[in-house]
Amino acid sequence: MRIRRLSEGTVNRIAAGEVIERPSSVVKELVENAIDAGGQAIDVAIQAGGRSLIRVIDDGCGMTAEELKVAVERHATSKLQDDELVRIETLGFRGEALPSIGSVSRLAIISRWRDADEAHEIRIEGGRHTAFRPAAHAKGATIEVRDLFYAVPARLKFLKSERAETMETAAVLRRLAMAHPAIAFTLTSDGRRTLDLPAGSQEERLCDVMGRDFMDNAVQVDHRREAVRLEGYAGLPTFSRGQANMQYIFVNGRPVRDKLLAGAVRGAYADFLMRGRHPAVALYIICPPEEVDVNVHPAKAEVRFRDSQAVRGLIVSGLRAALTGAGHLASSTVARDTVDAFRRQMPIRPNYGDRAAGYAAQSPSGFAEPAEAFAGFGTVGADARAEPAADDAIDSPLGAARTQFHENYILAQTRDGIVIVDQHAAHERLVYERMKTARERDGIATQPLLVPEVIDLDAASAERLAAAADDLAASGLVLEAFGPAAVVVREVPALIAGSNIANLVKDLADELAALDQTTGLEERIDHVLATMACYGSVRSGRRLKPDEMNQLLRDMEATPHSGQCNHGRPTYVELKLGDIERLFGRK
């Protein structure tokens, strides 16, 4: 085999394979160019999912005739000042997109420089220049890509259905629109307008793309560490999703899908979500261009930071600070889901007609007198039924406790509705937060056992616990190996003294087995504390006195993250009067 130079057409097709994966890749490259050109309104149209037509129109600065000729040559760009690759301040810079697209499709570009009297058009088919001529066009540019991959038909086999390609194109455009809210974007698919995002504020754009529910259930993030800043919005833990499709991260205005950044988001929420749930976030990282390398991926989908651990720490600390500031808040969608569940189970209301008047006449108050059918209705003991609370308690965020039912749920009254609290889940979070606070300050107070407890386990569990003895000791649980298949517990955290130590240790062994080997020390200790808190909290089935119920409500209001338990489930549901009235058809 002899070494030879590849032909220009082959080189361009290879470059196209790196940059142009599918129709959405073309849209991404062309829209990024339009953004860099200063466009304030960008219109995208596609047909057949982008196979037959992709058209991008912008009102940016446009190109002169000379620039238009050069723009379709490889490695020609207007976006690198002094060929400085460490200070990239634009979205596109490689100069590969247009020639790569032209090598696998029929490409037409019409552009007019903002100060020019006329526009010019250039056409390329399969990498060959077929036309260059004057044309009529307003300021800006129109780029048409027809018959994508006609020059490399084998690539067509790897495309998905038209619907799937259209959806991916819309997703790409949404991400770019979220990064640039001051620009108006539209998407038309087969003649039907599927996306219309007018220019506006960051909040308005996020509301348009991620939905009003997200903005109603998100907290603002604004955190800085040296020259790097983190901004955006983070969804409450109870506003989680079954998939990670509502996580958007941007670096200097560039949408990215980076494993490091996604892992930092998971780490920040690890303390608040159950397994299999994912947070919703829209995060913007702003840093000096020299601190980030965007040249590590052909499609610029990944980035590399000069100090990646510092950026990861910024995301984790920024998100946790924002969620801590949310206090006891839980997602408003919890109440809506509750109302919907009630309504689905409500029986059909009978039509009583004129008989209703007879019922009302049975007593002066308009209600029938209590009958034997109501005997024994109250199943809650007198000690668990709260007296009417003072107005100041009713005006508290979680209201005043009225009663306890099924020995696990507290019913509280607020000024404009009711609150139902899961006492075990709520107290579990309170104990957990206390243990974390104690560990950060002076260490968790422990209580030595008068008689050390020997717990028999399988050999693997005993080995895992012995290996994690230092982590457990930092959490207040002091144990050591006791033979090949047992451990002996000598001290326990004072907050959980009296709980079932044997069951706790067995659960801890299972938790340690489930943790990933890459889990950091802090996360491992937090997992241990969360498991301990479950054993130290008020159990289901315990009857509480009125003052205990009210104290639990006040503690929840004063404790960060108390809107969800250690497993990510909501600790309370709030129903406004409007929600209750809808249940009974009053609204």
C-alpha positions, -999 to +999 in steps of 0.1 A: +000+000+000+014+034-010+006+066+008-013+091-013-033+123-008-071+120-006-092+139-031-108+171-020-143+156-023-133+126-001-118+149+025-149+170+027-171+139+030-149+127+059-153+161+076-190+159+070-191+125+087-176+142+118-198+173+118-230+163+100-246+133+117-282+140+109-305+169+098-305+184+133-267+187+130-271+208+099-297+230+116-273+234+146-244+246+125-264+270+104-283+285+133-251+290+153-237+309+123-268+330+122-264+338+159-228+347+154-238+370+126-259+390+149-293+378+138-323+390+159-349+368+141-340+333+129-365+312+109-360+275+103-380+254+078-377+217+071-394+191+050-395+154+054-377+157+087-349+176+070-341+151+044-355+170+014-351+206+027-336+226+054-339+264+052-324+289+076-332+326+072-316+353+094-314+391+095-278+392+106-249+412+091-247+390+060-217+385+037-201+404+009-196+387-025-159+380-017-167+366+017-194+344+002-169+328-021-145+321+007-171+309+032-177+276+014-140+268+014-126+245+042-112+261+073-124+296+063-139+316+092-146+351+105-147+340+141-111+336+151-092+368+159-055+364+153-059+326+150-061+325+188-077+291+197-076+297+235-100+326+234-130+314+214-160+337+220-183+326+192-203+294+186-188+284+153-151+288+145-138+257+127-148+268+092-159+232+083-197+234+084-206+249+051-181+230+029-190+197+047-227+203+042-221+212+005-202+180-001-232+158+008-261+178-004-274+206-027-264+238-010-276+273-019-266+305+000-280+339-007-265+367+014-264+405+014-239+425+035-256+451+056-240+480+037-242+465+002-266+474-025-272+439-038-270+403-026-252+373-042-260+336-045-237+306-045-247+270-052-228+238-045-239+203-053-220+173-040-189+195-034-189+211-068-195+248-073-224+252-099-233+289-097-223+323-084-245+352-093-262+384-081-295+379-064-323+398-046-323+396-008-328+417+023-300+422+048-289+389+062-287+354+047-308+325+035-293+291+034-310+261+017-299+225+020-318+201-003-315+164-006-293+159+024-268+129+019-278+124-017-241+123-025-235+096+002-268+076+001-255+050+026-258+076+053-296+078+047-300+043+061-289+055+095-315+083+098-345+078+119-382+084+110-392+118+097-411+124+130-380+115+151-357+137+130-382+166+133-384+162+171-346+162+173-343+193+152-369+210+174-349+200+205-317+214+191-334+247+183-349+249+218-315+245+234-300+273+213-331+295+220-327+290+257-291+302+255-301+333+235-335+346+247-330+380+230-333+363+196-366+352+181-368+317+167-394+298+146-395+263+132-418+253+104-421+216+095-438+206+063-456+239+062-468+237+098-454+261+124-442+239+153-421+263+173-426+300+178-403+316+204-405+354+205-376+374+218-379+382+255-363+377+289-345+346+302-374+338+324-399+341+296-378+319+273-375+292+300-412+293+305-418+289+268-394+260+265-396+242+298-432+251+308-448+273+334-448+244+359-410+244+359-407+281+366-434+279+393-414+251+410-378+262+405-354+283+426-330+308+412-293+299+412-266+326+413-232+314+426-197+325+419-163+310+425-133+331+415-137+339+377-165+313+371-202+321+376-232+298+378-266+312+370-300+298+361-329+279+377-331+245+396-363+226+400-374+216+434-366+180+443-403+171+443-405+184+407-383+155+395-387+135+363-383+098+353-358+108+326-330+134+324-346+152+295-352+184+314-316+191+322-301+219+302-265+232+307-248+260+288-212+272+288-207+307+276-239+306+256-231+272+241-255+242+248-234+212+259-240+177+270-210+170+292-206+140+315-187+160+341-214+187+344-243+162+343-225+142+371-222+174+392-260+180+389-266+144+400-243+148+429-260+180+440-294+163+441-282+130+454-293+139+489-329+147+478-340+123+451-350+087+451-333+063+427-345+065+392-356+102+394-339+131+377-339+168+385-350+196+361-325+224+357-315+252+334-279+262+343-256+288+327-219+287+333-201+319+325-163+319+325-133+335+307-128+318+273-093+308+282-107+287+311-126+263+288-116+243+257-146+239+233-124+223+207-124+188+221-155+175+201-161+177+164-197+189+170-187+211+200-211+191+222-185+186+250-161+209+267-131+206+289-123+230+317-089+240+329-100+233+365-128+208+361-130+200+399-135+236+407-164+238+382-179+206+396-177+220+431-192+253+419-222+234+405-227+212+436-224+240+461-244+265+440-273+241+435-273+230+472-273+266+484-302+274+461-322+244+473-314+252+509-328+287+504-361+271+493-366+259+529-396+236+533-411+243+498-425+214+479-436+213+443-470+228+436-477+200+412-480+176+442-512+193+451-525+192+415-517+155+412-535+149+445-566+167+433-566+148+401-562+115+419-592+124+442-613+133+413-606+101+394-618+081+424-649+102+432-683+085+426-708+100+402-729+125+422-766+115+423-792+140+413-814+144+444-837+170+428-863+184+452-855+160+480-825+182+489-850+208+503-865+181+526-830+173+540-823+209+547-856+213+566-847+186+591-827+210+613-826+248+618-790+249+607-798+233+573-782+199+581-797+168+593-791+158+629-764+132+635-778+097+630-766+063+641-748+059+608-722+084+621-716+066+654-680+057+657-670+079+627-641+094+646-613+068+649-588+092+663-583+093+700-589+124+720-552+128+727-545+131+690-572+156+682-558+192+684-577+220+700-585+250+677-552+269+673-545+305+676-546+327+645-508+331+645-504+293+641-530+292+613-510+320+595-478+299+596-468+284+562-478+249+573-507+260+595-520+247+628-525+209+635-561+199+638-559+161+640-540+129+632-555+101+612-543+066+605-516+072+631-493+086+605-508+117+589-513+151+604-541+173+592-533+210+596-554+241+588-540+272+571-557+305+565-566+295+529-566+257+529-553+225+545-520+207+548-516+169+551-482+158+565-466+124+565-452+124+600-426+097+595-412+111+562-411+147+577-394+137+609-369+115+589-358+146+570-356+167+602-334+141+619-312+138+589-306+175+586-298+177+623-272+149+620-256+167+590-255+200+608-240+183+639-213+166+618-203+198+601-200+217+634-186+196+662-192+161+651-222+138+658-227+132+695-226+095+703-239+073+731-218+042+741-238+010+745-237-004+780-234-038+764-219-038+730-242-055+705-229-083+683-247-086+650-244-117+628-242-111+591-230-129+560-192-126+554-195-101+525-217-077+545-194-079+575-164-072+553-181-042+537-190-027+571-155-032+585-140-016+554-163+014+559-157+017+597-141+051+594-170+065+574-194+050+598-175+065+628-177+099+612-215+094+612-216+084+648-217+047+645-187+029+660-183-007+651-156-032+643-152-067+629-161-095+652-150-127+635-154-135+598-192-130+597-202-105+624-196-070+637-198-055+671-214-021+677-200-001+705-215+034+700-245+049+682-255+085+674-274+100+703-302+111+680-311+075+672-304+059+706-330+033+713-337+023+677-333-012+664-295-014+659-294-048+643-318-038+615-300-005+610-266-022+605-281-048+581-296-020+560-264-001+561-246-031+547-271-032+518-267+005+512-229+002+510-233-026+485-255-005+463-232+025+462-211+030+432-174+026+436-168+061+424-191+076+451-172+103+470-166+102+507-191+130+515-218+112+495-211+079+512-214+095+546-246+113+536-261+079+525-252+065+559-267+094+577-299+091+557-303+055+566-297+062+603-322+091+602-349+067+590-344+046+622-343+076+645-375+093+632-411+091+645-425+058+632-457+053+614-484+042+639-473+064+667-500+088+681-489+123+686-502+149+710-513+183+697-482+201+709-460+174+693-478+178+659-475+216+660-439+214+670-432+191+640-449+216+617-428+245+631-396+224+628-404+217+592-408+254+584-374+261+599-355+232+583-341+233+548-352+206+524-380+194+546-404+194+517-391+160+507-379+130+527-345+114+524-358+092+496-372+121+475-409+117+483-429+148+493-434+151+531-466+172+528-494+180+504-510+215+505-545+220+492-558+255+487-595+262+492-598+265+455-585+229+451-610+216+477-638+235+460-630+219+427-632+185+443-668+192+452-677+209+419-679+244+434-655+257+407 
